[in-house]
């Protein structure tokens, strides 16, 4: 199989400078510090108090890291991809790529892959730190794998949004701002719209808000998906698990589980809807982006003047 | 080898390219000359598959661009007028990257890129970072990049722009070498003398239209048909100007700072008669000579002298 040359080149450029190992080091030190402070906070390390340790301390650390890494994915990915294509245009290197036989899909996929790979490298490098919780138990390996899959799919969707704007706007700065505005809408705009809907339309409703109704508003929200994903695991991240359930708690939340939509015999959970949305958006935006940078769209043979209609330009007499 | 037929590119009502037609034989260098904004870059971008024409046809080595753009792209090497380079990439890595883009297997890349770097005289800069190269070197590197897939046709948009005289001479030498290799080259410039030496044919384009096209010899022959007479006289030029204006074989008599120029149509006998008349009329003639017809004078004539500084 032919390796995408864009991935090869970008990874080489990114990884050989001192910046990449320095960034990874700083990131890991930072995560380690968070865990350390959390352990300190629970007085686990206190020489005067041996009885405070419980598995919940380790789980709590895990939760903090999981949330922190999600925020990393959510807020860094648009910055990594927002300038991917517009940057090539600004550097005047895009035409050099497009006049070759490299497909525009390869260009877009290569750019997204490189952006996501860098973030995934940071997250993978943090695995040993996440692994500290295995000393205490409470986390299954499948939980971690599922969490990683969620990160990848979320990064793919947000990366695709960044790339899409990067093909839409000529200036990287505009593409970046639009990417962040879209991410902010997904994070908070959906909550606001949902909140307004609950306040206005469900105010006098005699039936409780169902999970299906909530999902209809919140499924694009990565934090919602994340909260739902972690809810089903052997640990729970209270903040994100609860924050989007305010609709249920206000209007008969106890019934929400029973009202989850069932598709093909599978109870559709919010994180599944979120992942489905992410995958759909990724594929759609990758296709649109690849089409947008295509220099000559479609076939132009239809417009071609038939040879019989050709008129020869007469030379001007010198 | 390269045939462009009735090419039209419209942007709204504006016609950037207006029914352009020309043909280049294999191993020939075709100079595409015209003032800035004449439509040279647009035409080249269409041929390189980067722009869709409104109508017209481009055929490269028998393959119609509209029918099989992928096949045409394999046969064309394109060097744009403005191009960028990737930061933190070495010259050999830059070449390897584009070799990869063209699908050249990894193990064959060095065998292809080394001779190309040698051709453009960058072998000793192989391990240098691209952004540390001079402008001339970057131009040469971009030329080497455009040949990485061994195309039959090279489309070079202003390859010598912004280069110092030495770098221009080096670029010309490379072009001559490419011609010897049998490459078909379409090269654009708004500076005519730059092309006259290396090209076999020249096309002058203005406002999207081809106004003159032919071999350099043909165009020079056309130029020599319209001759310019330059006369210098001692003292007052007024009687000389008046006398010259009265001659039926002379047109466009114009006085310069210390000379008088006039276009004339005729042979040596006509000239001798005019000179005889001037001397007989008591005009103190210092110099009486015919100026050589040149590509520059044609270009100026055609383009109305608008790009005087460029020629």
Contacts between the chains, C-beta under 8 A, distances in Angstrom:
chain1	res1	chain2	res2	distance
A	2	B	103	6.6
A	3	B	100	7.7
A	5	B	97	5.8
A	5	B	100	3.2
A	5	B	101	5.0
A	6	B	101	7.9
A	8	B	97	7.5
A	8	B	100	6.5
A	9	B	86	7.2
A	9	B	89	7.1
A	9	B	93	7.5
A	9	B	97	4.6
A	9	B	100	7.7
A	12	B	93	7.0
A	13	B	86	6.9
A	13	B	87	7.4
A	13	B	88	4.9
A	13	B	89	6.4
A	16	B	88	7.6
A	17	B	88	6.7
A	91	B	84	3.8
A	91	B	85	7.9
A	91	B	86	7.5
A	92	B	80	7.5
A	92	B	82	5.3
A	92	B	83	5.3
A	92	B	84	3.8
A	93	B	83	7.0
A	93	B	84	4.6
A	93	B	85	7.2
A	93	B	86	6.5
A	95	B	45	7.9
A	95	B	50	5.8
A	95	B	78	7.9
A	95	B	80	5.4
A	95	B	83	7.3
A	96	B	78	8.0
A	96	B	80	7.1
A	96	B	83	6.0
A	96	B	98	7.6
A	96	B	142	8.0
A	96	B	145	7.3
A	97	B	101	6.7
A	98	B	49	8.0
A	98	B	50	6.0
A	99	B	48	4.7
A	99	B	49	6.1
A	99	B	50	5.7
A	99	B	73	6.6
A	99	B	76	7.5
A	99	B	78	4.6
A	100	B	73	6.6
A	100	B	98	7.5
A	100	B	101	4.9
A	100	B	102	5.8
A	100	B	149	7.9
A	101	B	70	5.5
A	101	B	73	5.1
A	101	B	74	6.4
A	101	B	102	6.8
A	101	B	103	7.0
A	102	B	101	4.9
A	102	B	102	7.9
A	295	B	49	6.4
A	295	B	50	4.4
A	295	B	51	6.7
A	295	B	52	7.7
A	296	B	49	6.0
A	296	B	50	7.4
A	296	B	51	7.0
A	296	B	52	4.5
A	296	B	69	6.5
A	297	B	52	7.1
A	299	B	66	6.8
A	300	B	52	5.1
A	300	B	53	6.8
A	300	B	66	5.0
A	301	B	64	7.8
A	301	B	66	4.3
A	301	B	67	6.0
A	303	B	53	8.0
A	303	B	54	6.9
A	303	B	55	5.7
A	304	B	55	6.3
A	304	B	56	7.1
A	304	B	57	6.0
A	304	B	66	5.3
A	305	B	6	5.8
A	305	B	8	7.9
A	305	B	55	4.5
A	305	B	56	6.2
A	305	B	57	7.2
A	307	B	5	7.5
A	307	B	57	7.5
A	310	B	5	6.0
A	310	B	6	4.7
A	310	B	21	7.8
A	311	B	6	6.7
A	311	B	19	6.7
A	312	B	6	7.8
A	312	B	21	6.1
A	313	B	6	7.9
A	313	B	19	5.1
A	313	B	20	7.1
A	313	B	21	5.8
A	313	B	209	6.2
A	313	B	210	5.4
A	315	B	210	7.7
A	315	B	211	7.1
A	315	B	212	6.0
A	315	B	213	6.7
A	316	B	211	4.5
A	316	B	212	6.5
A	316	B	302	6.7
A	318	B	212	6.2
A	318	B	219	7.6
A	318	B	222	4.5
A	318	B	223	6.7
A	318	B	225	7.7
A	318	B	226	6.9
A	318	B	298	5.5
A	318	B	301	6.7
A	318	B	302	7.0
